[in-house]
């Protein structure tokens, strides 16, 4: 009986376990966010952002996860994302301190027209719920 309870709890414990390195934790968070985008799930896509995150756009700053979701809402319609399939390639990282990691990456959107890609600089902060973006500057 104890063995069956332990086996049933294993997936929960593994999901809650911290990543071995900050980069691994960030990679996992980015992959989950991209999966949300690709599934047309706006809530899952923006879960990577801290509630108080700042997003730099051409029009100015967007403050907070809810406002960032509003910025992207038009792309999510009919259970999918109209801008194509999202993926990230991490080019490098730079630790700021034990709780912060700067990530230099490229995002790629595939499947709509010729596709789209560009640079992104993300400042992640390790919080109780995991690695969250606190600042996003995507070009």
C-alpha positions as CSV (number, residue, x, y, z in Angstrom):
1,X,0.0,0.0,0.0
2,X,2.8,2.4,0.9
3,X,4.6,1.6,-2.3
4,X,1.5,2.4,-4.4
5,X,1.0,5.7,-2.6
6,X,4.6,6.6,-3.1
7,X,4.4,5.7,-6.8
8,X,1.2,7.8,-7.2
9,X,3.0,10.8,-5.6
10,X,6.1,10.5,-7.7
11,X,4.9,12.6,-10.7
12,X,3.7,15.3,-8.3
13,X,7.0,15.4,-6.5
14,X,9.0,15.5,-9.7
15,X,6.9,18.4,-11.1
16,X,7.4,20.4,-7.9
17,X,11.1,19.6,-7.6
18,X,13.4,22.5,-8.4
19,X,15.4,22.4,-11.6
20,X,19.0,21.4,-11.2
21,X,20.2,24.8,-12.5
22,X,18.7,28.2,-13.0
23,X,19.0,27.8,-16.8
24,X,17.2,24.4,-16.7
25,X,14.4,26.0,-14.7
26,X,14.1,28.9,-17.2
27,X,14.2,26.5,-20.2
28,X,11.4,24.5,-18.6
29,X,9.4,27.7,-18.0
30,X,9.9,28.9,-21.6
31,X,9.0,25.5,-23.0
32,X,5.7,25.5,-21.0
33,X,4.9,29.0,-22.1
34,X,5.5,28.2,-25.8
35,X,3.3,25.1,-25.4
36,X,0.6,27.4,-24.1
37,X,1.0,29.7,-27.1
38,X,0.9,26.8,-29.5
39,X,-2.2,25.3,-27.8
40,X,-4.0,28.6,-28.0
41,X,-4.0,28.9,-24.2
42,X,-3.4,32.5,-23.3
43,X,-3.5,31.9,-19.6
44,X,-0.8,29.2,-19.8
45,X,1.3,31.4,-22.2
46,X,1.4,34.4,-19.8
47,X,1.8,32.3,-16.6
48,X,5.6,32.7,-17.1
49,X,5.3,36.4,-16.4
50,X,5.4,37.7,-12.8
51,X,2.2,39.6,-11.8
52,X,4.3,42.8,-11.7
53,X,6.3,42.1,-14.9
54,X,7.2,44.9,-17.3
55,X,7.0,44.3,-21.1
56,X,8.7,46.7,-23.5
57,X,6.8,47.3,-26.7
58,X,7.2,49.7,-29.6
59,X,4.3,51.7,-28.1
60,X,5.8,51.9,-24.6
61,X,5.8,49.8,-21.4
62,X,3.1,47.3,-20.6
63,X,2.9,46.8,-16.8
64,X,1.7,43.6,-15.2
65,X,0.7,40.1,-16.3
66,X,-2.9,41.0,-16.9
67,X,-2.0,43.9,-19.2
68,X,0.5,41.7,-21.0
69,X,-2.3,39.2,-21.5
70,X,-4.4,42.0,-22.9
71,X,-1.6,42.9,-25.3
72,X,-1.6,39.4,-26.7
73,X,-5.3,38.6,-26.5
74,X,-6.1,39.5,-30.1
75,X,-3.6,36.8,-31.3
76,X,-5.6,34.1,-29.4
77,X,-8.9,33.2,-31.1
78,X,-10.7,30.0,-31.8
79,X,-8.6,27.8,-29.6
80,X,-5.3,28.6,-31.3
81,X,-2.8,31.3,-31.8
82,X,-3.2,33.1,-35.2
83,X,0.5,34.2,-35.3
84,X,2.0,30.7,-35.8
85,X,3.9,28.2,-33.7
86,X,6.3,29.6,-31.1
87,X,9.7,28.3,-30.2
88,X,12.7,29.8,-28.4
89,X,16.5,29.4,-28.8
90,X,18.5,30.5,-25.8
91,X,21.7,32.2,-27.0
92,X,23.2,32.7,-23.6
93,X,22.5,33.6,-20.0
94,X,24.0,35.9,-17.4
95,X,23.4,35.4,-13.7
96,X,22.6,38.7,-12.0
97,X,22.4,37.3,-8.4
98,X,21.1,34.0,-7.0
99,X,17.5,34.9,-7.6
100,X,17.9,36.6,-11.1
101,X,19.0,35.3,-14.5
102,X,19.3,37.4,-17.6
103,X,18.4,35.4,-20.7
104,X,19.4,36.3,-24.3
105,X,17.4,34.4,-26.8
106,X,15.6,34.4,-30.2
107,X,11.9,33.7,-30.6
108,X,10.6,32.1,-33.7
109,X,7.1,32.0,-35.1
110,X,6.5,29.5,-37.8
111,X,3.6,28.7,-40.0
112,X,2.0,32.1,-40.8
113,X,3.3,33.6,-44.0
114,X,7.1,33.6,-44.1
115,X,7.3,33.4,-40.3
116,X,8.7,35.8,-37.8
117,X,11.6,35.8,-35.5
118,X,13.6,38.2,-33.4
119,X,15.8,38.8,-30.4
120,X,14.5,38.8,-26.9
121,X,16.1,39.8,-23.6
122,X,14.3,38.4,-20.5
123,X,15.1,39.0,-16.9
124,X,13.9,36.0,-14.8
125,X,13.4,36.1,-11.1
126,X,13.1,32.9,-9.0
127,X,9.9,33.1,-7.0
128,X,8.0,30.7,-4.8
129,X,6.0,29.5,-7.9
130,X,9.2,29.1,-10.0
131,X,11.1,31.1,-12.5
132,X,9.1,34.1,-13.7
133,X,9.8,36.9,-16.2
134,X,10.0,40.3,-14.5
135,X,11.2,42.2,-17.6
136,X,10.8,41.4,-21.3
137,X,12.3,43.3,-24.1
138,X,11.5,41.6,-27.4
139,X,12.2,43.1,-30.8
